[in-house]
Amino acid sequence: MKKYEDESPNRLEGRNAVLEALRSGRSVDKLYIQSGLQDGPIQTIIREAKKHDTIVKYLPKERLNQMSDTGNHQGVVADVASFEYSSVADILDKAKEKGEPPFIILLDGIEDPHNLGAIIRTANLAGAHGVIISKHRAAGLTATAARASAGALNYTPVAKVTNMGKTVDELKKEGLWFVCADMGGTRMYNLDLKGPIGLVIGNEGDGVSRLVKEKCDFIASIPMKGDIDSLNASVAAGVLAFEIVRQRG
């Protein structure tokens, strides 16, 4: 599977800078620790990261040297979010404030930060109340994602969750039902996409994971007439989101 690299992540380097970021509550998407380091300050950083459920990866020194801009990473590099994450409750509250049935876009493993930003932009224009992204194996709110959102991140809350399937179950208790995108589904025009709804968009290569797909109430396909068989994830999100807009309108 293709690995998407953010060409301009927001990075912190050095033990004190990373530790203070964690202690201050700043959103740290990933923490990279030099393999083999186990001294006291490193253990303190790892403990603090675990308190915030931050993803920790162990890399050889040579790889950290490549990632480092300062050349003085001290065995610690962190990718930090350009924007603060919201909570799922914040997204539901936004729908209540507007007096509208919730409309949420859930991204099950979107890895390309350009796709993430484009989908957040689409979510804003389609009137979605928020976007939920995966914590693992997925792009976060990096500088590239923020630029691709064209300002939408200032208005559209984004929540990050550890378990997408569990989140779907919890939102079902709030009255939402779910539709996911898949080529083998029912034509989207033949589905009732009104009411409180969650639109699930899957990974660029593998689509929606099996466990999440099984929890969806409907599977929607987009009619296509070309010679290739799939759309870019952000384009698919846009097509389905605006079919939901059409039906809700």
Long-range contacts (C-beta under 8 A, 24 or more apart in sequence): 1-203, 1-205, 1-206, 2-111, 2-204, 2-205, 3-111, 4-111, 4-112, 4-113, 4-139, 4-204, 6-79, 6-113, 6-139, 6-142, 6-143, 6-144, 6-145, 7-144, 8-142, 8-143, 8-144, 9-79, 9-142, 9-143, 9-144, 10-79, 10-80, 10-81, 10-82, 10-142, 10-143, 11-67, 11-69, 11-77, 11-78, 11-79, 11-80, 12-77, 12-78, 12-80, 13-68, 13-69, 13-70, 13-72, 13-73, 13-74, 13-76, 13-77, 13-78, 14-70, 14-72, 14-73, 14-74, 14-76, 15-41, 15-42, 15-45, 15-74, 15-75, 15-76, 18-45, 18-76, 18-77, 18-78, 19-44, 19-45, 19-48, 21-78, 21-80, 22-48, 22-49, 22-51, 22-52, 22-54, 22-78, 23-48, 25-52, 26-80, 26-81, 27-80, 27-81, 27-83, 27-84, 27-85, 27-140, 27-141, 28-52, 28-54, 28-78, 28-79, 28-80, 28-81, 29-54, 29-55, 29-79, 29-80, 29-81, 29-140, 29-141, 29-142, 30-54, 30-55, 30-56, 30-57, 30-78, 30-79, 30-140, 31-55, 31-56, 31-57, 31-76, 31-77, 31-78, 31-79, 32-56, 32-57, 32-58, 32-59, 32-64, 32-67, 32-76, 32-77, 32-78, 32-79, 33-57, 33-58, 33-59, 33-75, 33-76, 34-58, 34-59, 34-60, 34-61, 34-64, 34-73, 34-75, 34-76, 35-59, 35-60, 35-61, 37-75, 42-75, 42-76, 45-76, 53-135, 53-162, 55-135, 55-136, 79-140, 79-142, 81-140, 81-141, 81-142, 82-141, 82-142, 82-143, 82-145, 82-146, 82-153, 83-141, 83-146, 83-153, 83-158, 85-141, 85-158, 85-159, 85-160, 86-130, 86-157, 86-158, 86-159, 87-159, 88-130, 88-132, 88-159, 88-161, 88-167, 88-170, 88-171, 90-130, 90-157, 90-159, 91-129, 91-130, 91-132, 91-157, 91-159, 92-129, 92-174, 94-129, 94-130, 94-157, 95-129, 95-196, 98-129, 100-127, 100-129, 101-194, 101-195, 101-196, 101-197, 101-248, 102-129, 102-171, 102-174, 102-175, 102-176, 102-196, 102-197, 102-198, 103-127, 103-128, 103-129, 103-196, 103-197, 103-199, 103-244, 103-248, 104-128, 104-129, 104-130, 104-131, 104-132, 104-171, 104-176, 104-197, 104-198, 104-199, 105-130, 105-131, 105-132, 105-198, 105-199, 105-201, 105-237, 105-241, 106-131, 106-132, 106-133, 106-164, 106-167, 106-168, 106-178, 106-198, 106-199, 106-200, 106-201, 107-131, 107-132, 107-133, 107-134, 107-138, 107-200, 107-201, 108-134, 108-164, 108-180, 108-200, 108-201, 108-202, 108-203, 108-208, 108-209, 108-212, 109-134, 109-137, 109-138, 109-202, 109-203, 109-206, 109-209, 110-134, 110-138, 110-139, 110-201, 110-203, 110-204, 110-233, 111-137, 111-138, 111-139, 111-203, 111-204, 112-139, 112-204, 112-233, 113-139, 113-140, 113-142, 113-144, 113-145, 113-148, 114-144, 114-145, 114-148, 114-234, 115-139, 115-148, 115-204, 115-232, 115-233, 115-234, 116-141, 116-145, 116-148, 117-144, 117-145, 117-146, 117-147, 117-148, 117-149, 117-150, 117-152, 117-153, 118-148, 118-149, 118-234, 118-237, 118-238, 119-201, 119-233, 119-234, 119-237, 119-238, 120-145, 120-148, 120-149, 120-152, 120-153, 120-156, 120-158, 121-148, 121-149, 121-150, 121-152, 122-234, 122-237, 122-238, 122-241, 123-152, 123-156, 123-237, 123-241, 124-149, 124-152, 124-155, 124-156, 125-152, 126-238, 126-241, 126-242, 126-244, 126-245, 127-245, 128-156, 128-199, 128-241, 129-157, 130-156, 130-157, 130-158, 130-159, 131-156, 131-157, 131-158, 131-159, 132-158, 132-159, 132-160, 132-161, 132-164, 132-167, 133-158, 133-159, 133-160, 133-161, 134-160, 134-161, 134-164, 135-160, 135-161, 135-162, 136-162, 164-209, 164-212, 165-211, 165-212, 165-215, 168-198, 168-200, 168-212, 168-215, 168-216, 169-215, 171-198, 172-215, 177-217, 177-218, 178-215, 178-216, 178-217, 178-218, 179-216, 179-217, 179-218, 179-219, 179-220, 179-240, 180-208, 180-212, 180-213, 180-216, 180-218, 180-219, 180-220, 181-207, 181-208, 181-219, 181-220, 181-221, 181-222, 181-236, 181-237, 181-240, 182-207, 182-208, 182-213, 182-219, 182-220, 182-221, 183-221, 183-229, 183-230, 184-219, 184-221, 185-218, 185-219, 185-220, 185-221, 186-218, 186-219, 186-220, 186-221, 187-220, 187-221, 187-223, 188-220, 188-221, 188-222, 188-223, 188-239, 188-240, 188-243, 189-223, 189-243, 191-218, 191-220, 192-247, 193-220, 193-243, 193-244, 193-247, 193-248, 194-247, 194-248, 197-244, 199-237, 199-240, 199-241, 199-244, 201-233, 201-236, 201-237, 201-240, 202-233, 203-233, 204-232, 204-233
